[in-house]
Amino acid sequence: MEASKKIETRTILRFFAIILILLLSIVAIWFFNRVYDLQQQTISELTAKNNELQNQVFDLYENNSNLQFQVNDLSEDMASALNLTKKVGIGSCNVCPQHAGEKYGAGYFHANYAGYVAVSLTATGLSSGGCAIIEVSYTYSDQLFNFTKTYNADPLGNSVGGTFVAPVLPANISVWIGNANSTSEPTMMYEVSYYF
């Protein structure tokens, strides 16, 4: 009898062990499926958010381009409105390699009359996050005047630039072309003119 009770007890224990293993397996499968579903949901949400942010970046770039066209138009309108007819070419370069993170003296001259400096610039090959810079500076009556225009790199790799107009007074004028935040060495094409 004791032997049959031991066999019954072992059989019952084995039965409960098998049921326990089955229950634990079912819970583990459910848990891993739930974790997998949550991972897939998170990946889908992050992918959707990433796509939304990329669309916002391209929208902002498009808005920036439109604003740049408006600034260029306003600069040309300002030049026309002033009706300053005398023009002196200060400097130009058709193919100027620009070292990463440096600026280059594009013109230095003495303005005998009040007027404006127009700088036309095209930058090709700026690295992502880089920008081309135009800077016009001078000192008049112990007051420093510094006018700067920045053209951010196109995320699609297109050339950037435009015409920047800065007012000048009778003084020694410095015009600089620069390449900031760029790891590449873009090519700059520019023309500097003084109108009075």
Helices and strands as residue ranges (DSSP letters): H 2-82, E 87-97, E 103-111, E 115-124, E 131-140, E 143-152, E 160-168, E 171-180, E 187-195
